[in-house]
Amino acid sequence: MDIAMIGLGRMGFNMSVRLMQGGHRVVAYDVNPDTVKEIAAKGAVGASSLEDAVSKLPSPKVVWMMIPNQFVEGTLDKLAPLLGKGDVLIDGGNSKFTLDQARSARVAERGISYLDAGTSGGVWGLTVGYCLMVGGDPEAFKIAEPALKTLAPPNGYLYCGKSGAGHYTKMVHNGIEYGMMQAYAEGFHLLEKSGFDLDLAKVADLWGQGSVIRSWLLELMVDAFKKDPHLEKITGWSDDTGEGRWTVEQAIEKAVPMPVITEALFARFRSRENQDNAFGNKVIAALRNEFGGHAVKKS
């Protein structure tokens, strides 16, 4: 199918490549023209503007935004007038689900369908695929499904329900991710302080072999410890991009007890406010860098 990718950051770029590898025609646009040239060299159709990108698509036009949530509204304002009845607009970033509901209603007045696609996979998605949680018009989902099938691993995408359901599901996914990372961080912090001079890379690898706590995060922890056994090259600064906060907000609104995820969010606040360089905080920072390519501050 033909699809436009708006935003060629770490994920948007790799998603474009994966789509092309699956035989799709990708029209690519980014505010950085050098990135557009780079993806065009790999086979994409480069676009010089949003208008140019949309003009290069057949109808129904399918446009995927893969941009930070703070830029979605402005981009949507520019894209909506360029699209029309039957076209599909997808937000694959990490927008708050309530914004999806408002945006969906807004573009529906023009006959445009809006899908919110929670996307997990980070910098590894190109090779292993992206887990996709999609909300919105079910007919628009069917139009976009060939691309979703290519982007995801087997059984790796799901129609979650009406507008907002995709990003709501991704929000909770990321909240759980916070809690899992915090548990690993505290455990490895204690191992580091044990006095036994443990090889943490070997421990992490061991726990990945049949242990009940094995996970992809643990595999990434092995990689981080192999590169930097005592995480001496980074500080324990961990940002949060909104999803953990929104998860806790929903827990409060719906009276769902969520102490682990809430404390994991607060631990990230502490890591920044106090410049806390505790080993556990370094573990979280290292993990974020391994799966998402998030920049970490050097010591």
Summary of the structure (lengths in Angstrom):
residues: 299
radius of gyration: 20.3
end to end distance: 46.7
largest distance: 66.1
contacts: 1023
relative contact order: 0.10
helix: 54%
strand: 14%
